[in-house]
């Protein structure tokens, strides 16, 4: 029989759009299923999760990876993610496997982490209660980041501008010294618009249009025929993709 890990996740059922990172989305659950299904493939790897929110997928990856950088941009989301990491530390390959770090796709400084790490200016956060939260990248992090071979992203396609920023970040990551793969879950959200008088999935369509126009990426759809470890509805609109760089294909 297949054993199911029990994760304790602090999250919210409803949030404003700006705080969607406090919710656990189906995309994170199906990505986590795939990570457990392919556990041997990810054993002892170095991984990076983008737009992690609650950190669900990255925390599951931390069960098998040697290191997993779990990233997002907002202080409160990062604090919540850090709390989730502490609650589940007994499940990880090693207690300090996950590292919670700030990565803002729209920040020039943060992008220097991948362009030219020597230009990155380390940051720390201070909130109104004068409580320090250091989610900046240190020298050891930057060294380990060069070893990352797996990139994770769950349900991050929901805004045109952020989609462009995500693709530019992924391009920078793929230009690194090692062959890297991105595993991306997307939910094809279909809306009926009065303007077009038809149903469409604008953010989904825009993402794949930009991805294919770039000529830099090659994508492959992953068949969703693997075991379901977590309780959620696998709707037909829920998809999983493997993305690599065309210039590094073997």
N, C-alpha and C positions, 0 to 999 in steps of 0.2 A: 504494500500500500504506500501511497505517497503522503509523506508528512507535510503538514502545512505550518509554516512559521506564523507566530502570532505577534504582530507589531502593535505597539501602542502609539497612536498618532493624535496629537492635539491639532484640531482643525475647526473650521466653521462650515456650516451647511449653506449659508448665504452670505454674500459680501457685495459691495459695490465693485464695478469693473476694475478699478485701480488696485483692489485688494484680493483679486482672484487667487493669489498665491496662498491664501489661507484655506482654500478648499482642496479636497482630494478629488481629482478628476479621473474619469474612466481611462483616459490615456495613460496616466501613471500606473494604474492597476494592470492594464494589459502589457505594458512595458515590463513591469515587475514580474508578471507571469513568465514572460519570455526569458528574463534573466535567470529565473529559477529553472526553467526548462533547459536552458543551455548553460547550466552551472559550470560544467567542465570547461567550456569555451572561455569563460571569464575568470577562471581560477587564477589568483595571484596577479591579475592585471592592474594597471593604473588607469583610472577612469575619471571622467569629468562630466558632471551633470549641469546643463544650462537651464536657467529659468525653473529652478527646482521647486519653488513654492514650499510645500510642507516637507519636501525632501523624500517622499515615499520611495520613488524608484532608486534614488541614490543610496538610501538606507538599506534597501534590499541588495543592491550591488555590494554594499559594504560587508555583507555576509560572506562573500567569496573573494573580493578584490584585495589586493595588497594596500591600495590607497584609492579613495574616492573623494574628489573635490566636489562638494555640493554647493552650487552657486545661485545667487539671486541678487537683486539690487537694493531692496528696501530693508531698512534696519529692523523694523518690527517682524517682517517675514524671516529675516535671518535669525533673529532671536528665537522665534518659534521653531525654526528648523533645528537650531542648536539644542533646544529643549527636547525635541523629538529624538535627536541623536543620543542624548543622555539617557532618555527613557528606554532605549533599545540597545544600549551598549553591550549587554550580555549576549546579543545575537551575532555580533560582528566577528570577523576573522581575527581581529585584534581590536582592543577597546578604542584606540585612537585612529582606526582606519578612515572614518569620515572626517574631513576637514571642511568646515563651513566658511565660505569666503564670499566677499562681495565681488560681483561682476556685473557691471552695468553696460549693456550693449551699446548705449548711446554716449558713454563716457570715453573721451579721447585718452585720458590717463589709463583707464582700465584696459583699453585695447592695446596699449603699449606692452602689456604683459605678453602678448603674442607677436607684436611687431618688433619691439626692441626692449626686452626686459630691463636693460640698464637705465631706460628712461622712465620707468614706472616709479611713481612717488607713493610710498606706503601710507595708508590711511588708517585712522582709528575713529570710532564714533563715540560721541558723548551725547546722551539724551538729557532731557530737562531735569532729571534727578541726579545728574552728574555721575551716572553709572557708565563706566567704560566698557565698550564692547569692541574688541579688536578682531575685525573680520578682514583685515588687510593681508596681503600676500607677503611672506617673508622670503629670505634667500633660499631656504630649504624647500619651500613650496615651489618656487620657480624652477629649481633643479628637478624636482619630481614631476613638475608639469611637462617637462620635455620628454618624460617617459610615458605619457598618456597615449594609449592606443585605442581607447573606447570613449566615445562621446555619447551622452544620453540627452534626449530632449522629449518631454512628454507634454503634449497639448499646448504648444507655444505659438500656434498659428491662429491668431484671432484679431490681428491688427495689421494694416498694410505697412505702416512705417516700421513697426517692430519686426515684421517679416523681412524687410530689406536689411535691417540691422542684424538679424539672426544669420542671414545668408552671408553677409560680409564677415561676421565673426567666424562662422564656420569655414569660410575661405581662408582666413588668417590661420586658424587652427590646423587646417589641412596642409598649409605651407610649411609646417614644422618638420623636424628632422626624421620622424618615423611615420610609417604607414598607419593611417587612422581610419576608423569607421565610425559613422554616426548611426545610432538606432533612434528613429524618430517615430513617435506615435501621434496620429492626428485623428480628430473626429470631424468628419465631413458634415458640417452644420448647414443644412439646407433651409433657405428662407425664400418666401414669396415676396417679390417686390412689386409695388404698384407701378414704378417707373418702367420696368421691363415686362410686367404682366406675365411673369413666369417664375418658376422656382429655380434657384441657383445656390451655389456654395461659393460666394465671392472670395473669401479669404483662402480657402482651399485651392480654388482655381488660380488665384493670383500667385500663391506660393509655388505651385508646380510650373506655372508659366515662367516665372523669374528663375527658378531652379534650372529649367531646361534651356532657357535663353542664354544663360551664363556660359555654357559650354565647358564649365569647370567641373561640374558634378555629374555623377552617374548614380541613378537610383534603382533600387530593386524592391519590389513589394514582397513582404514576408507573409507566407501563408499562415493564417491563424487557425491552425489545427492542433495546437499544443494544449497541454493540460491547463485547466483553470484552477489556480491555487486560491484566489481571492474571490469574495462574493460581490459580483456586479453583473450587469446585463451586457453581454457582448452583442451590441447592435451591429447591423451590417455597415453602418457608416464609420465604424471604428476600424482604423487601419494602422499597420506597422510597416515602416520602411527602413531599408538599409541604404545608407548614402556613403559614397566614397568619392575621392578626387579622381578625375579622369587622367591627370598627369602622373598619378602614382599607381595606376592599375598594373597588376602583375600579369 
